[in-house]
Amino acid sequence: MDKMKKILQIFIIAILAFSCGSNGGLKKSKGELVGVKGKKYYAEKPFGMVLVPGGSFIMGKSDDDMPSIQDAPTKTVTVRSFYMDETEITNAEYRQFVRWVRDSVIRTALAEEFQIDFENGTIKSSEDPGYEYLYLSQKQLLDTEGADVKDWNENKNLDDKVELNYFGPTYNNPKSSYSKDSILKNPNPVNSLSARYAKVIREFLFEEDEIFNDMTFAWKVNMFTYKNKYTNLSGPRGYLARMDEHRRIELNQLYATNGNLREGIIDLTEAGGYPTFRLLTQTQTINSITGDTLIGYRDDENSITIEISDEYIHDAYPVTQRKNYIKDIPVRIYPDTTVWIRDFNYSYNEPMHNDYFWHDAYNDYPVVGVTWHQAKSFCEWRTMTKNNYQKTKKKKSLVPEFRLPTEAEWEFAARGGLQGAMYPWGGPYTKNDRGCFMANFKPMRGDYSVDQALYTVEANAYDPNGYNLFNMAGNVSEWIDSSYEPEAYEFSSTINPNVNDEENELKVVRGGSWKDVKYFLQVSSRDYENADQARSYIGFRTVHDYLGADMTANAMTNASIRKQNNRRSSIK
């Protein structure tokens, strides 16, 4: 037995010896630069996306600018590789976002309703009514033996596994349903669990006499918001620009107009360090002969040394503090279905208002009635949802963010590898050799249906372009990350160009829509809309950064590389 213990001890010591200093350990690396080892990363093509190989192209009008807008002069630019949605985001996909937010808001309201029971000791264990609706941290505390509710850390993470029951499907349960009377006319005692649950749900519902169209129920959609975390890092008035601006202000105060340091200032800056200066103490002496006051400087205990670091700028100019450039903006997430009525005066479009977003017949049609801010919120939620899943897997790395495409990315993808083309399919015509229209738009004055579609069509209708992207022209226009600046092409970079001024509420839309003439279907045509304005003809699609060695169009001709970088999503 003792012999076995000794063998076990020797084995453990050997493991510890080999594990100490792993990767960069002196013995293992033999003194060489070996780098810090991390997880093996394999790019997984997100579900429903295709890889657009990076490269250079001529951006802007390749043909005459007939309206003479002159906001898209030709310019050679280069973009990096990225994934892009094959289709516009559909109603079904956007509903997934809506249900998640709706359920989260209601879970929060339920947790707040039953928090008082947690605090006063009415809920003591998982057996007590209302336990299932508490915050996750409160449940964990009650499940800990000997814990006191006063020890709650006020962490308000929600338990998304809790089943919610109300009219229609929920995020976790597409077949969920609940009795109408159990919510609107609950017969149980006021303080019962079901009555309190119904009271919370009713706060989010219109009264029966406030509901249009004889619907069974209607949510107060303005109560469901998503906090979109917006970081202004690189914009014209972003964090980096403001830091550079105030750093220059501080340095200019130290130098005279001739470019030399002012008197009484010594430059102590060392190579590779922050600008550092010694401000000497000013002295005054009286000339005994002339009576003049003589100004001098000496280095003593009252002299100060300043180092113009980021922290110094933050303290001297509070406007530059990082927290000022990170904002949580509450965004209403339900699409505005009234756009079908508001966009067309003296027109009967009530059926689209009533059914387009909700009815299963329109599941695969592009979502419309969303603002630029709603599209950005969807991207943030999609990133969070994917990374929450990645965290549950041991060998999975976090993925980069999903986002709206820049103008250059969108135009590069829309061209589908065709240089100088007018449309995603080439051109210059909008019909194929069989006389069929190649996109959903308004071909003739007032004749919306000559292309076999009155409004929108399925997001995967018509033939895709060279990158297998559907409806890059027509159907719905698409929100772009970039701000609309008429002269943006003149001053933007030639590598991954993007101009996004947070104070410019005009955002670019591209691609043209079902109600537009063919000019707006051209891959180089630019249009814009206010970021807060929803329209019945504007939707969006997302992109996802490709990490690793950039895949150019030339490299993608290699079959093995193309197969590796279009690795299928794990979703079947």
Buried (B, 14 or more C-beta within 10 A) or exposed (E): EEEEEEEEEEEEEEEEEEEEEEEEEEEBBEEEEEEEEEEEEEBBBBEBBBBBBBBBBBBBBBEEBEEEEEBBEEBEBBBBBBBBBBBBBBBBBBBBBBBBBBBBBBBBBBBEBBBEBBEEEEBEEEEBBBBBBBBBBBBBBBEEEEEEBEEBEEEEEBBBEBEBBBBBEBBBEEEBEBEEEBBBEBEEEEEEBBBBBBBBBBEBBBEEEEEEEEEEBBBEBEBBBBEBEBEBEEBBEBBEBBBEBBBEEBEEEBEEEEEEEEEBBBEEEEEEEBBBBBBBBEEEEEEEEEEEEEEEBEEEEEBEEBEBBEEBBBEBBEEBBEEEBEEEEEBBBBBBBEBBBBBEEEEEBEEBBBBBBBEEEBEBBBBBBBBBBBBBBBBBBBBBBBBEEBEEEEEBBEBBBBBBBBBBBBBBBBBBBBEEBBBBBBBEEBEEEEEEBBBBBBBEEEEBEEBEBEBBBBBEBBEBBBBBBBBBBBBBBBBBBBBBBEEBBEEBEEEBBBBBBBEBBBBBBBBBBBBBEBBBBBBBBBBBBEBEBBBBBBBBBBBBBBEEEBBBBEBBEEEEBBEEBBEEEEEE
